[in-house]
Amino acid sequence: MPALNPAIVRATLRGCLFVAASALAGGAFADDQSQMPSAFRYCIDPSNLPFSNTQGEGIENKIAELFGAKLGLKTEYYAFPQRMNFIRNSLRFKLPGEDYKCDVVLGVPKGFDQVSSTKAYYRSTYALVYPKGKGLDSIKDGDDLFKLPAAQRRKLHIAVYDKSPASTWLAKHGMEDQAKVYPILSPNPEQYPGEIIEKDLAGGSVDAAIAWGPVAGFYSKRVKSEELVVIPLKSEPGVRFDYEMAMGVRYGEPQWKATIEKLIADNQVALTGILRDYNVPLVDEHGDVVR
């Protein structure tokens, strides 16, 4: 697997628990933590739908509820904005004499080295989103974008985030002038990954948008003013679009990691159901859409 680009990781994070229950309860954490926690404590961004928010409306909120119920524990979150240093300020944050604030991040790219990542529980990909009936209906896959007549291509304005696979892809195919570039990490606390779809695309200031799959799927479904078409994009030489997503725990807690991985394995059907409820485009290792 190629090394993970930090900018793509930030974009992905920002626009990614039995031998027996009694035995598990006695040894879920590292060796210096002898008791099962009183709650299933997970780390979230406070306002980052479709992944999480403090109102419990995101994918990760629903997964935490599922896992907490399986363990017989109440759920608690610790929220910190998922910009720079999220892991250090959430999963790894611990004041002298106090416990960690949270114990698991429920969406990280597989292999993300700031955490001990679990096995993947889904794979998604970046997606192109456009409004139906406005001249782009011939696009059924990524290659079709470049088959449009040159005069039509030159007039397009496509919303993308900087340093993302989308901006690299357009530049590779000679369409950098058609990209309307947004910063991945905006200092504006009101900025959120889906606004390029929910505000700009739906509002008509751009003709199409490219975003990480869960963001593209969720916000395209949320727009009610018109029908938006979501086209999952396939990786190609020089541009990687699809990523496996996992969960992350602290290093040095192998039993806790095993607990999380067992929960993933035992509840994969339910996890996939949650993802589909949020209109997440799922793909296999070849980049083909999983129906």
Secondary structure as GFF3:
##gff-version 3
##sequence-region A 1 291
A	DSSP	alpha_helix	6	13	.	.	.	ID=ss1
A	DSSP	alpha_helix	21	26	.	.	.	ID=ss2
A	DSSP	beta_strand	39	44	.	.	.	ID=ss3
A	DSSP	beta_strand	47	48	.	.	.	ID=ss4
A	DSSP	beta_strand	52	53	.	.	.	ID=ss5
A	DSSP	alpha_helix	59	71	.	.	.	ID=ss6
A	DSSP	beta_strand	74	79	.	.	.	ID=ss7
A	DSSP	beta_strand	104	109	.	.	.	ID=ss8
A	DSSP	beta_strand	116	117	.	.	.	ID=ss9
A	DSSP	beta_strand	122	125	.	.	.	ID=ss10
A	DSSP	beta_strand	127	131	.	.	.	ID=ss11
A	DSSP	alpha_helix	142	145	.	.	.	ID=ss12
A	DSSP	alpha_helix	150	155	.	.	.	ID=ss13
A	DSSP	beta_strand	158	161	.	.	.	ID=ss14
A	DSSP	alpha_helix	165	172	.	.	.	ID=ss15
A	DSSP	three_ten_helix	176	178	.	.	.	ID=ss16
A	DSSP	beta_strand	179	182	.	.	.	ID=ss17
A	DSSP	alpha_helix	195	195	.	.	.	ID=ss18
A	DSSP	pi_helix	196	201	.	.	.	ID=ss19
A	DSSP	alpha_helix	202	203	.	.	.	ID=ss20
A	DSSP	beta_strand	208	211	.	.	.	ID=ss21
A	DSSP	alpha_helix	213	222	.	.	.	ID=ss22
A	DSSP	beta_strand	228	232	.	.	.	ID=ss23
A	DSSP	beta_strand	242	249	.	.	.	ID=ss24
A	DSSP	alpha_helix	254	266	.	.	.	ID=ss25
A	DSSP	alpha_helix	268	277	.	.	.	ID=ss26
###
